[in-house]
């Protein structure tokens, strides 16, 4: 799985590892948003295959986030990071477990996503 490391100067979760993705623009379809965000953050074009899981959580007492996670396959090309990120890794299951925040790992386990890497 492709993971990205946020810039150390980022005001939100600086230095943490995450999956490519981002905010949905008003009127935008979920899959179109994902393709746009992956392109903006990595320079890659992807084919969206299927929905893996969706969940919601609070990041602050006043802010709720909805996460919709899809399985995608990249088309030809190399990763070119945006200024938001400083590193990328095509991670194995073990590498993912060493880098992704614990709360996210628990969700991936709960929905069987990590089993896809085995």
Backbone torsions as a table, in degrees:
resi	resn	phi	psi	omega
1	UNK	NA	142.0	179.3
2	UNK	-82.9	124.2	174.5
3	UNK	-124.2	152.5	-177.1
4	UNK	-125.1	146.2	176.8
5	UNK	-102.9	124.1	179.9
6	UNK	-66.1	147.8	177.7
7	UNK	-56.0	146.4	177.0
8	UNK	-67.9	-15.0	-179.2
9	UNK	-99.0	2.2	-179.3
10	UNK	-70.6	140.0	-178.5
11	UNK	-79.6	-13.0	178.6
12	UNK	-118.8	112.6	175.7
13	UNK	58.4	44.7	-179.4
14	UNK	-52.9	133.2	175.2
15	UNK	78.8	-2.1	-178.6
16	UNK	-86.8	156.9	178.1
17	UNK	-93.8	145.3	-178.1
18	UNK	-154.8	171.5	173.5
19	UNK	-87.2	152.5	174.5
20	UNK	-61.3	146.5	178.5
21	UNK	155.4	-177.6	-179.5
22	UNK	176.1	-159.8	-172.6
23	UNK	-79.6	140.4	176.5
24	UNK	-78.8	129.3	175.9
25	UNK	-83.2	149.0	-178.9
26	UNK	-54.8	129.6	178.6
27	UNK	83.3	-4.6	-177.0
28	UNK	-83.2	141.5	175.1
29	UNK	-75.9	149.1	-177.1
30	UNK	-55.8	-48.4	-177.2
31	UNK	-67.0	-35.9	177.3
32	UNK	-65.6	-39.5	177.1
33	UNK	-61.1	-46.4	-179.5
34	UNK	-60.2	-47.6	179.6
35	UNK	-60.5	-43.0	179.4
36	UNK	-63.5	-48.0	-178.3
37	UNK	-63.7	-42.5	178.3
38	UNK	-62.9	-42.7	178.6
39	UNK	-61.7	-45.4	-178.7
40	UNK	-64.6	-39.4	-174.6
41	UNK	-86.4	-26.8	-173.2
42	UNK	-128.9	-12.6	-175.4
43	UNK	78.3	0.1	-177.7
44	UNK	-90.4	144.1	167.9
45	UNK	-94.7	135.7	-179.1
46	UNK	-125.9	155.3	171.7
47	UNK	-105.3	122.4	179.4
48	UNK	-80.1	124.1	-177.2
49	UNK	-96.9	-56.6	-177.2
50	UNK	-160.6	158.9	176.2
51	UNK	-74.4	129.5	177.0
52	UNK	-93.9	-47.2	175.9
53	UNK	-170.4	165.3	175.7
54	UNK	-139.2	145.5	-179.6
55	UNK	-158.1	169.6	177.4
56	UNK	-136.9	149.8	178.0
57	UNK	-156.6	163.8	177.7
58	UNK	-92.9	130.6	173.1
59	UNK	-93.0	-24.4	175.5
60	UNK	-148.4	164.7	178.1
61	UNK	-58.4	-20.2	-177.1
62	UNK	-110.6	3.7	-175.5
63	UNK	-134.9	122.5	177.5
64	UNK	-111.5	138.4	-179.6
65	UNK	-119.2	139.4	172.3
66	UNK	-107.9	127.0	179.7
67	UNK	-110.6	125.8	176.8
68	UNK	-121.3	117.2	-172.7
69	UNK	-113.2	126.6	-179.0
70	UNK	-116.7	154.9	168.2
71	UNK	-88.4	128.0	179.9
72	UNK	-130.0	157.0	173.9
73	UNK	-122.2	130.1	178.2
74	UNK	-76.5	147.4	170.1
75	UNK	-83.3	-177.7	178.9
76	UNK	-55.9	149.3	175.5
77	UNK	137.8	168.8	179.9
78	UNK	-114.3	152.3	179.4
79	UNK	-70.0	129.7	173.4
80	UNK	-127.6	105.0	-173.3
81	UNK	-72.3	145.8	171.9
82	UNK	-79.2	177.0	179.7
83	UNK	-68.9	-15.1	179.6
84	UNK	-67.6	-25.2	-172.6
85	UNK	-127.4	153.6	-178.3
86	UNK	-114.2	-19.4	-178.3
87	UNK	-145.4	159.2	170.6
88	UNK	-139.9	160.7	179.9
89	UNK	-152.7	131.1	167.7
90	UNK	-84.2	95.0	-166.8
91	UNK	-87.6	140.0	168.3
92	UNK	-78.1	173.3	177.0
93	UNK	-57.2	-43.2	-179.8
94	UNK	-66.2	-43.5	179.1
95	UNK	-63.4	-37.5	176.8
96	UNK	-62.5	-46.1	-179.6
97	UNK	-62.0	-29.1	-179.7
98	UNK	-80.5	-16.4	-171.6
99	UNK	-119.2	-36.4	-175.3
100	UNK	-75.6	140.4	179.0
101	UNK	-55.5	146.5	-174.5
102	UNK	-55.5	-42.8	-179.7
103	UNK	-60.5	-38.3	179.3
104	UNK	-69.7	-42.3	177.9
105	UNK	-58.9	-41.5	179.2
106	UNK	-60.4	-39.9	177.3
107	UNK	-66.1	-43.4	179.0
108	UNK	-61.5	-40.1	177.2
109	UNK	-66.7	-47.1	-177.3
110	UNK	-57.4	-37.4	-178.1
111	UNK	-97.8	7.6	175.2
112	UNK	74.2	15.6	-177.6
113	UNK	-69.3	-39.9	-179.0
114	UNK	-64.8	-26.0	177.5
115	UNK	-63.5	-23.3	177.5
116	UNK	-65.7	-23.1	-178.5
117	UNK	-84.5	-11.6	-176.4
118	UNK	-88.8	NA	NA
